Amino acid sequence: MHTSPIRPALAQQSWRLLLGVLTAAALGLPLPVWSALTIPSDGSDGALSITADTTIDLSQAVAGQWDASNAAHAGKGIYDATKWAVVFKYTDVTIAAGATVTFTNHPGRAPVVWLISGNATIAGTVNLKGGNWVAAPALAEPGPGGFRGGMAYFTPGVTGGAGFGPGGGGTAVVGQGGSHGAVGSGAGAGPLYGNPSLIPLLGGSGGGGDTDTSGQSGAAGGGAILVACTGTLSITGTITANGGNSAPTGYNSAGGSGSGGGIRLVAGTLTGNGVIQAVGGSVGNPGGLGRIRIERVANAGNPQVVPDPSVVALADGSTPILWPPADGPQVRIVSIGGEAVPADPRASFGSAGADATIAQVSTTPVIVETTHVEEAAQVFVRVTPRANANYTRTQASSHEVIGTDPLVIRWTASVPVQAGYSAMQVHVIRP
């Protein structure tokens, strides 16, 4: 059996959020027209100026640390496996009206991060939509940072599979919708995941495929993007991270649609009345809503945002938190059936080999390591087969403390397995 874990393993976190929004006009003060933040961008990817439809190929990103200079490979970005993100450090960004930016995924399907030392104007479209259904045995491809849809019935003996991702929809005669910030449609929809801060940055999950001969696969989840701008972020166009549809509109679909992805915007001043959207696909069993986060010093715009965002007011000149803190909760899969798991697994399902290969057995032990996570936490391992079965979600039954400063615990779960490829993820719920 080949078992391929997919990133990221999740630690559900609690964050103290500043939820109040100060309106200067209510105090009789003039609304600031320009404010600034401290964004760690050296501008080494240059300026991004898009005047016609453009696809940015994230597979061209250079492996390295996100905060290193990228001058030698300007415009290609840096893939930081530790942060699980493709990071671009721009001087300015301009997406002209009528132009659309789309993305080709990195092999790790990591989210996109734009760190901008100047201003950004999005008058066109930034599109991180998840892929619609595809014919079996292919899988619908997500937006960057999202997760694939489940496979449809292919041939006798090779039936459908559940959607991928922490909220992937289940599979049955009818595939179930993917979940994220809201639960997808169908009795077998996946669980909620993530948090309002979008730290860590995550996209949407895939819908489940069918198990009968209708041949409808699940659609993929929407992607995830962080746009952090020192000065003014003007949005008169569209930023979308919607989930894919499980079939063309009007088709009697038997698949589940993908859930909406994640959009996080950080700016000194936010202006414009454009569209910011992260909703689930609407065909068959619809996918759940995604998550949107807006952080800014000053607000001079009125964008149309769906779903309702988490909004935070920042202090002028402050440095926003971009990544999970070093002393925050962490989780990783150490081994599966005694086989070590690579630090940057890909779940390529055969195109580049398995991340771990184990013998065919009915169950296998999975060792999960957490750091800065309490012993009272609950640890769940989700296994999603490539085909022929629904996903399973198994709670770890035992644990061992292997370090106290910091607190490091190794948990053991005995999970069911089947022949062929599967993907694996971990969900930690803290008390």
C-alpha positions as CSV (number, residue, x, y, z in Angstrom):
1,M,0.0,0.0,0.0
2,H,1.2,3.5,-0.8
3,T,0.2,6.1,1.7
4,S,0.8,9.8,0.9
5,P,0.3,12.5,3.5
6,I,-0.7,15.9,2.2
7,R,0.2,19.3,3.7
8,P,-0.5,20.9,6.0
9,A,-1.1,19.0,9.1
10,L,-3.4,21.2,11.2
11,A,-3.3,22.5,14.7
12,Q,-6.6,24.1,15.6
13,Q,-5.6,27.3,17.4
14,S,-7.3,30.0,19.5
15,W,-6.2,33.5,18.8
16,R,-7.1,36.7,20.7
17,L,-8.4,39.0,18.0
18,L,-9.0,42.8,18.0
19,L,-12.6,42.8,16.8
20,G,-13.5,46.4,17.2
21,V,-13.2,48.8,14.3
22,L,-12.6,52.5,15.1
23,T,-14.5,54.9,12.9
24,A,-12.8,58.2,13.0
25,A,-15.8,60.0,11.6
26,A,-17.9,58.9,14.6
27,L,-15.4,60.8,16.8
28,G,-15.6,63.9,14.7
29,L,-12.1,63.3,13.3
30,P,-11.1,63.3,9.7
31,L,-10.7,59.9,8.2
32,P,-7.0,59.2,7.4
33,V,-6.4,59.1,3.6
34,W,-3.2,57.1,3.9
35,S,-1.6,55.0,6.5
36,A,1.3,52.5,6.5
37,L,2.3,49.2,7.9
38,T,5.7,47.5,8.2
39,I,5.7,44.7,5.7
40,P,8.9,42.5,5.4
41,S,9.3,42.9,1.6
42,D,12.7,43.7,0.1
43,G,11.0,44.1,-3.3
44,S,13.4,41.5,-4.9
45,D,10.7,40.1,-7.1
46,G,10.3,43.6,-8.7
47,A,7.0,45.1,-9.7
48,L,4.0,43.0,-10.9
49,S,2.2,44.8,-13.7
50,I,-0.5,42.8,-15.4
51,T,-2.3,44.3,-18.4
52,A,-3.6,41.1,-20.1
53,D,-4.7,37.7,-18.9
54,T,-1.7,36.0,-17.3
55,T,-1.0,32.7,-15.6
56,I,1.7,32.7,-12.9
57,D,3.4,29.3,-12.7
58,L,4.1,28.6,-9.1
59,S,6.2,25.6,-9.9
60,Q,8.9,28.0,-11.1
61,A,9.4,29.2,-7.5
62,V,12.9,28.7,-6.1
63,A,13.1,26.6,-2.9
64,G,14.4,28.6,0.1
65,Q,13.6,30.8,3.0
66,W,10.8,33.2,2.3
67,D,12.7,36.3,3.6
68,A,15.8,35.7,1.5
69,S,16.5,38.0,-1.5
70,N,15.1,36.6,-4.7
71,A,16.9,39.1,-7.0
72,A,18.6,36.3,-8.9
73,H,15.2,34.8,-9.8
74,A,13.0,37.9,-9.7
75,G,9.4,37.3,-10.5
76,K,9.4,33.6,-9.7
77,G,8.9,33.7,-6.0
78,I,10.3,31.5,-3.2
79,Y,8.8,28.3,-2.1
80,D,9.3,27.9,1.7
81,A,8.4,24.4,2.7
82,T,8.5,25.2,6.4
83,K,5.9,28.0,5.9
84,W,4.1,26.0,3.2
85,A,3.8,29.0,0.9
86,V,5.0,30.4,-2.4
87,V,6.1,33.9,-1.4
88,F,6.6,36.9,-3.7
89,K,8.2,40.1,-2.5
90,Y,7.0,42.9,-4.8
91,T,7.7,46.6,-4.9
92,D,4.2,47.4,-6.3
93,V,1.3,45.4,-7.8
94,T,-1.0,46.6,-10.6
95,I,-3.7,44.3,-12.1
96,A,-5.4,46.4,-14.9
97,A,-9.1,46.4,-15.5
98,G,-10.1,43.6,-17.9
99,A,-7.0,41.5,-17.0
100,T,-7.2,38.2,-15.0
101,V,-4.4,36.6,-13.0
102,T,-4.6,32.8,-12.5
103,F,-2.1,30.3,-11.1
104,T,-0.5,27.0,-12.0
105,N,0.0,25.0,-8.8
106,H,3.3,24.3,-7.2
107,P,3.8,20.5,-6.8
108,G,3.1,21.0,-3.1
109,R,-0.1,22.9,-3.9
110,A,1.0,25.6,-1.5
111,P,-0.8,29.0,-1.0
112,V,0.3,32.3,-2.5
113,V,1.7,35.2,-0.4
114,W,2.3,38.6,-1.9
115,L,4.4,40.9,0.3
116,I,4.3,44.4,-1.2
117,S,6.7,47.2,-0.1
118,G,4.6,49.9,-1.9
119,N,1.0,50.0,-3.1
120,A,-1.3,47.6,-4.9
121,T,-4.1,48.3,-7.3
122,I,-6.4,45.4,-8.3
123,A,-8.8,46.7,-11.0
124,G,-8.9,43.4,-12.8
125,T,-9.3,39.9,-11.4
126,V,-7.1,37.7,-9.2
127,N,-8.6,34.2,-9.5
128,L,-7.8,31.2,-7.2
129,K,-10.9,29.2,-8.0
130,G,-10.9,25.5,-7.5
131,G,-11.3,23.3,-10.6
132,N,-14.6,21.9,-11.7
133,W,-15.3,18.2,-12.0
134,V,-13.2,16.1,-14.4
135,A,-13.6,12.7,-16.0
136,A,-12.3,9.7,-14.0
137,P,-9.7,8.7,-13.1
138,A,-8.4,12.3,-12.9
139,L,-8.9,14.5,-9.9
140,A,-10.1,18.1,-10.0
141,E,-7.2,20.4,-9.3
142,P,-7.6,23.1,-6.5
143,G,-6.6,26.7,-6.4
144,P,-3.1,27.1,-4.8
145,G,-3.5,26.2,-1.1
146,G,-6.6,24.2,-1.7
147,F,-7.3,20.5,-2.0
148,R,-8.4,18.2,-4.8
149,G,-11.8,16.8,-5.5
150,G,-12.7,13.1,-5.1
151,M,-12.6,10.7,-8.0
152,A,-15.7,9.6,-9.7
153,Y,-16.8,6.0,-10.6
154,F,-14.4,4.8,-13.3
155,T,-15.0,1.2,-14.0
156,P,-16.3,-1.9,-12.2
157,G,-14.0,-2.4,-9.2
158,V,-12.8,1.2,-9.3
159,T,-15.4,3.4,-7.8
160,G,-15.4,7.0,-6.4
161,G,-13.5,8.5,-3.5
162,A,-14.0,11.2,-1.0
163,G,-12.8,14.8,-1.5
164,F,-9.3,15.7,-0.2
165,G,-8.4,18.2,2.5
166,P,-9.3,18.5,6.2
167,G,-12.9,19.2,5.2
168,G,-13.2,17.0,2.2
169,G,-16.7,15.7,1.4
170,G,-17.5,12.1,1.7
171,T,-18.4,9.7,-1.1
172,A,-21.5,7.6,-1.5
173,V,-24.0,7.0,-4.3
174,V,-24.0,10.8,-4.3
175,G,-20.8,12.8,-3.4
176,Q,-21.0,15.2,-0.5
177,G,-19.9,18.9,-0.5
178,G,-16.5,20.0,0.9
179,S,-16.4,22.1,4.1
180,H,-14.2,24.9,5.4
181,G,-15.5,28.0,7.2
182,A,-19.0,26.5,6.9
183,V,-20.2,22.9,6.4
184,G,-20.9,21.7,2.9
185,S,-24.1,20.1,1.8
186,G,-24.9,16.4,2.4
187,A,-25.0,14.1,5.4
188,G,-21.3,13.1,4.7
189,A,-19.9,16.6,4.3
190,G,-16.5,17.1,5.9
191,P,-15.9,18.9,9.2
192,L,-15.1,22.6,9.7
193,Y,-11.5,23.6,10.0
194,G,-9.2,26.6,10.2
195,N,-9.8,29.8,12.2
196,P,-10.8,33.4,11.5
197,S,-7.2,34.7,11.6
198,L,-6.3,32.6,8.5
199,I,-3.0,31.8,10.4
200,P,-2.0,29.3,9.0
201,L,-3.2,30.2,5.5
202,L,-5.4,27.4,4.1
203,G,-7.7,26.9,1.1
204,G,-10.9,25.0,0.6
205,S,-11.4,21.2,0.5
206,G,-12.7,19.0,-2.3
207,G,-16.2,17.5,-2.8
208,G,-16.7,13.8,-2.8
209,G,-17.1,11.8,-6.0
210,D,-20.0,9.4,-6.7
211,T,-19.8,5.6,-6.4
212,D,-22.4,4.7,-9.1
213,T,-22.1,4.7,-12.9
214,S,-23.0,8.4,-13.4
215,G,-19.3,9.2,-13.3
216,Q,-19.4,12.6,-11.6
217,S,-16.3,13.5,-9.7
218,G,-16.1,15.9,-6.8
219,A,-14.9,19.5,-7.5
220,A,-11.8,21.0,-5.9
221,G,-11.5,23.6,-3.2
222,G,-10.8,27.2,-3.7
223,G,-7.2,28.4,-3.2
224,A,-5.7,30.7,-0.5
225,I,-3.8,34.0,-0.8
226,L,-2.3,36.6,1.5
227,V,-1.9,40.1,0.1
228,A,0.1,42.3,2.6
229,C,0.7,45.8,1.4
230,T,2.7,48.5,3.2
231,G,0.7,51.4,1.7
232,T,-2.7,51.5,-0.1
233,L,-4.5,48.4,-1.4
234,S,-7.1,49.5,-3.9
235,I,-9.7,46.9,-5.0
236,T,-12.1,47.9,-7.7
237,G,-11.9,44.6,-9.4
238,T,-12.3,41.1,-8.0
239,I,-10.3,38.6,-5.8
240,T,-12.0,35.2,-5.8
241,A,-11.2,31.9,-4.2
242,N,-14.4,30.0,-4.9
243,G,-14.8,26.3,-4.8
244,G,-15.3,24.4,-8.1
245,N,-18.6,23.0,-9.4
246,S,-19.2,19.2,-9.5
247,A,-20.9,19.5,-12.9
248,P,-22.0,22.1,-15.4
249,T,-24.9,24.3,-14.2
250,G,-28.2,22.6,-14.8
251,Y,-26.7,19.0,-14.9
252,N,-28.2,16.5,-12.4
253,S,-24.9,16.1,-10.6
254,A,-24.0,13.1,-8.4
255,G,-20.8,14.7,-7.1
256,G,-20.0,17.2,-4.4
257,S,-18.7,20.7,-5.0
258,G,-15.6,22.2,-3.4
259,S,-15.6,24.6,-0.5
260,G,-14.5,28.2,-0.7
261,G,-10.9,29.0,0.0
262,G,-9.1,31.6,2.1
263,I,-8.4,35.3,1.4
264,R,-6.4,37.4,3.8
265,L,-5.8,41.1,3.1
266,V,-3.5,43.3,5.1
267,A,-3.0,47.0,4.2
268,G,-2.2,50.4,5.5
269,T,-5.3,51.8,3.7
270,L,-8.0,49.7,2.0
271,T,-9.9,51.5,-0.7
272,G,-12.3,50.5,-3.5
273,N,-15.7,48.9,-3.8
274,G,-14.7,45.7,-5.6
275,V,-15.6,42.1,-5.0
276,I,-13.8,39.7,-2.5
277,Q,-15.4,36.3,-2.6
278,A,-14.7,32.8,-1.2
279,V,-17.8,30.7,-1.6
280,G,-18.4,27.0,-2.3
281,G,-19.3,25.5,-5.6
282,S,-23.1,25.5,-6.1
283,V,-23.8,22.4,-8.2
284,G,-24.9,19.0,-6.8
285,N,-24.2,19.0,-3.1
286,P,-22.8,22.6,-2.7
287,G,-19.5,23.3,-1.0
288,G,-19.3,25.3,2.2
289,L,-18.2,28.9,2.5
290,G,-14.5,29.7,2.8
291,R,-12.9,32.3,5.1
292,I,-11.9,36.0,4.6
293,R,-9.8,38.2,6.8
294,I,-9.3,41.9,6.4
295,E,-6.7,43.8,8.5
296,R,-6.0,47.5,7.8
297,V,-5.1,50.8,9.6
298,A,-7.6,52.9,7.6
299,N,-10.7,52.1,5.6
300,A,-11.7,54.3,2.7
301,G,-13.6,51.7,0.7
302,N,-16.7,49.6,0.7
303,P,-15.9,46.2,-1.0
304,Q,-18.5,43.5,-1.5
305,V,-17.3,40.6,0.7
306,V,-18.8,37.1,0.8
307,P,-18.6,35.4,3.3
308,D,-18.7,38.0,6.0
309,P,-15.0,38.7,6.9
310,S,-13.2,38.8,10.1
311,V,-12.1,42.5,10.4
312,V,-9.2,43.8,12.5
313,A,-8.0,47.4,13.0
314,L,-4.2,47.7,13.0
315,A,-2.1,50.5,14.5
316,D,-0.3,52.9,12.0
317,G,3.2,51.7,11.4
318,S,2.7,48.3,13.1
319,T,4.1,45.0,11.9
320,P,1.3,42.5,11.3
321,I,1.7,38.8,12.2
322,L,2.2,36.9,9.0
323,W,3.1,33.4,10.1
324,P,2.2,31.1,13.0
325,P,4.5,32.1,16.0
326,A,7.4,30.0,16.8
327,D,6.0,29.1,20.2
328,G,2.5,28.3,18.7
329,P,1.1,24.8,18.4
330,Q,2.7,22.6,15.8
331,V,1.9,19.1,14.5
332,R,3.5,16.7,12.1
333,I,3.2,13.0,11.1
334,V,6.4,11.3,12.1
335,S,5.8,7.8,10.6
336,I,3.2,5.5,9.1
337,G,3.5,1.8,9.7
338,G,7.1,2.4,10.9
339,E,8.1,4.2,7.7
340,A,9.4,7.8,8.2
341,V,7.5,10.6,6.5
342,P,9.4,13.3,4.6
343,A,9.3,16.8,5.9
344,D,7.7,18.2,2.7
345,P,5.2,15.5,1.5
346,R,3.4,15.9,-1.8
347,A,0.7,13.2,-2.2
348,S,1.5,13.0,-5.9
349,F,-0.3,9.6,-6.2
350,G,2.3,7.9,-8.3
351,S,3.4,10.7,-10.6
352,A,6.5,11.2,-8.5
353,G,6.4,8.2,-6.1
354,A,4.8,7.7,-2.8
355,D,5.8,9.7,0.3
356,A,5.6,6.5,2.3
357,T,5.1,2.9,1.3
358,I,3.8,0.3,3.7
359,A,2.7,-3.4,3.6
360,Q,-0.9,-4.3,2.9
361,V,-2.5,-4.7,6.3
362,S,-6.0,-4.0,7.7
363,T,-4.7,-1.3,10.1
364,T,-1.4,0.5,10.7
365,P,0.0,2.7,13.4
366,V,0.5,6.4,12.7
367,I,2.8,8.4,15.0
368,V,1.9,12.1,15.3
369,E,4.2,14.6,17.1
370,T,2.8,17.8,18.6
371,T,4.7,20.7,20.1
372,H,3.2,23.3,22.4
373,V,0.0,21.3,22.5
374,E,-1.6,20.2,25.8
375,E,-2.0,16.6,26.9
376,A,-5.8,17.2,27.1
377,A,-5.9,17.8,23.3
378,Q,-7.7,15.5,20.9
379,V,-5.6,14.3,17.9
380,F,-7.4,12.9,14.8
381,V,-5.9,11.2,11.7
382,R,-7.9,11.5,8.5
383,V,-7.2,8.9,5.8
384,T,-8.7,9.6,2.3
385,P,-8.2,6.7,-0.2
386,R,-7.7,7.6,-3.9
387,A,-10.6,5.4,-4.9
388,N,-13.1,2.8,-3.7
389,A,-13.8,4.1,-0.2
390,N,-14.9,6.9,1.9
391,Y,-12.5,8.8,4.2
392,T,-12.0,7.6,7.8
393,R,-11.2,9.8,10.8
394,T,-9.5,8.1,13.8
395,Q,-8.7,9.5,17.2
396,A,-5.3,8.8,18.7
397,S,-5.7,6.3,21.5
398,S,-2.4,6.8,23.4
399,H,0.4,9.3,23.8
400,E,3.8,9.8,25.3
401,V,5.5,13.0,26.5
402,I,9.0,13.0,25.1
403,G,10.0,16.6,26.1
404,T,8.7,19.3,28.5
405,D,10.5,22.5,27.4
406,P,8.9,22.9,25.0
407,L,6.2,20.3,25.5
408,V,6.5,17.6,22.9
409,I,4.1,14.7,22.7
410,R,4.0,11.7,20.4
411,W,0.5,10.3,19.8
412,T,-0.4,6.9,18.3
413,A,-3.5,6.2,16.2
414,S,-4.3,2.8,14.6
415,V,-5.9,3.7,11.3
416,P,-7.6,1.5,8.7
417,V,-5.9,1.1,5.4
418,Q,-6.6,-0.4,2.0
419,A,-4.6,-1.2,-1.1
420,G,-3.6,1.7,-3.4
421,Y,-2.9,5.3,-2.7
422,S,-4.3,7.3,0.2
423,A,-3.7,10.8,1.6
424,M,-3.4,11.5,5.3
425,Q,-3.8,14.6,7.4
426,V,-3.9,15.4,11.1
427,H,-6.4,17.6,13.0
428,V,-5.6,18.7,16.5
429,I,-8.3,20.2,18.7
430,R,-6.9,21.9,21.8
431,P,-8.9,22.2,25.0
